[in-house]
Amino acid sequence: MTGRAVDAFFYGLYMDVDVLRASGVAPRNPRRACVHDFALRIGKRATLIPSSGGRAYGMLIELTPLELDRLYGAPGLEAYRPEAVIARPLDGGLVAALCYNLGEPPAPHERDVDYAARLQRVLRALHFPAEYIATVS
């Protein structure tokens, strides 16, 4: 069962399929999407936090459970845990997906300016809405 691909929603640098490939996984079927009632928070690490009326953009990408374990077993990512989300591909529909988030979000005062700048570049390259990109800090 570990070979069957599942949809995962990525909202950080893993949205870039080249970054995923460099991490030793084979991304399949990437497509732009968003999740409602979540907001992106960037501190020392990035995560999605519940936010009524919020919207976070990212990529739906198919990976196997073994590949997801490989990604989130990497040093520094062990605190991420999968949770189920309903993603909305930008071309329509609804997709049940796994989304890896921190159990404890970064404190509101935490910032990683370099990560935010790199994430903005990825979001621009993937043609996400400029108004969303402007909120990434």
Steps between C-alpha positions, in 0.01 A plus 500: 500500500797736537536525121160661431520876456288735711436871460703726726453875532828692519507869595872560550816441299389142428257654249800503265518157333876546447544532878296182545708312243820618671356354822481157338131475412314486167220762498201418282205701372588844645216751493433836661245504781392676817357404836237711668491597867880479535774762500872466444727584793876519454731495800809283530278255311189551288162350577132549432283610788120500521363837397129551445453652156868457415644349186842344448634417155722210409549198281323166500758236414465123501761309702505159664478469880861376496608815315312721747671317788836562332428873464372561850752270665782732388690686772308803623164383364413237761253731675268507197192280521254409225145621514216462254390807305263570216694674226341691215695470174497836325345337195203379707387217722588377846778258598563328833870535575762463770661819624798500737485763773674576825319401819616827654497793256778758505446788739354811332827692552720233333621586149725344236543769238721282276246215493216743425696650208575153357135401539385815322727409205346150482147641519575748219653226282183293550278799410307530824300819565720806560282609792572169678874518427508851652372358831787250532745641753 
